[in-house]
Amino acid sequence: MNAEYTIILLRLAGLICVGLVVANFVAAPRLGYAGSLARAEKLVRQIFYVHCGYIVMLISGLAILCLGWPHLFLEGGMSKVVSGFFTVFWASRVVVQLTYYDSEYRRRERFWDIFFLMVFFTLALVFGAAFLFER
Amino acid sequence: MREVLNYGLLFAGLGLLVLTIASFWIPRILGWKEKLADLSPLMRELFWTYAAYILASHLFFAILSLGFRDWLLSASPAAAAMSGFICFWWSVRVYLQFFGFDLAEVKDTRFNRLAKRLLTLLFLYLMIFFAIMVWWNLGGGG
């Protein structure tokens, strides 16, 4: 696979990241964040929402980078460490979902469980390819 | 100027590394385990997962600052973008530190007060330093 194909894949990864950002906003009401956190202390609620915000910020930044400047993942001094970080980031997300998330909930939402596993796996593969094919 | 920024990056990286290590104590100090007990399993899992990914991001910033200083000082658009992102990240954190978090539930001990002051100083330093890095990478150094 050459660099041109990898750039196309990185742009695809950017689109997937845009979808994930949107999904984060859909997840909040669907998973009932507000109701679930109502019993928790104020600081716990604040930390949870701040962490959500930072995750959205990180994925948004990644989406902008992938859609606007995908070649940066393939050239230059630290492209390897950035693509390496996001390979581990998304691969670990697959592992977290398979080994840590509530299996009962995953069974109830089997379609979305498999859908997001495939999304995270695809992202891990794309950034893994960028890591391997960096010039 | 480059030499000063190089040392500034080293200090930022070490600060981020200390923050990453110290973060392992935050759940205990703030009693996360007990406070999360009432949440549903899924919400608890999301909470810990998000916290772990934020921690990993801080470690990533530390690795960049310590191991890729030449690249971060390369005055390239990519270095400016990365510095800008890190600056934005810590600017949000500074805003939250002063106007966002309600820390009334945290025990008012001497250790907690000191930790809060040190964290605030670190966040301010990271925000200001990476703003300077953006300026440098956009050609501000001449």
Interface residues (C-beta under 8 A of the other chain):
Chain A: L31 Y33 S36 L37 R39 A40 E41 K42 L43 V44 Q46 I47 F48 V50 H51 C52 G53 Y54 I55 M57 L58 G61 L65 W69 L72 G76 G77 M78 V81 F85 F89 V96 Y100 Y101 D102 E104 Y105
Chain B: L30 W32 K35 L36 D38 L39 S40 P41 L42 M43 E45 L46 F47 T49 Y50 A51 Y53 I54 A56 S57 F60 I63 L64 G67 F68 D70 W71 L72 S74 S76 P77 A78 A81 M82 F85 F88 W89 V92 L96 G100 F101 D102 L103 E105 V106
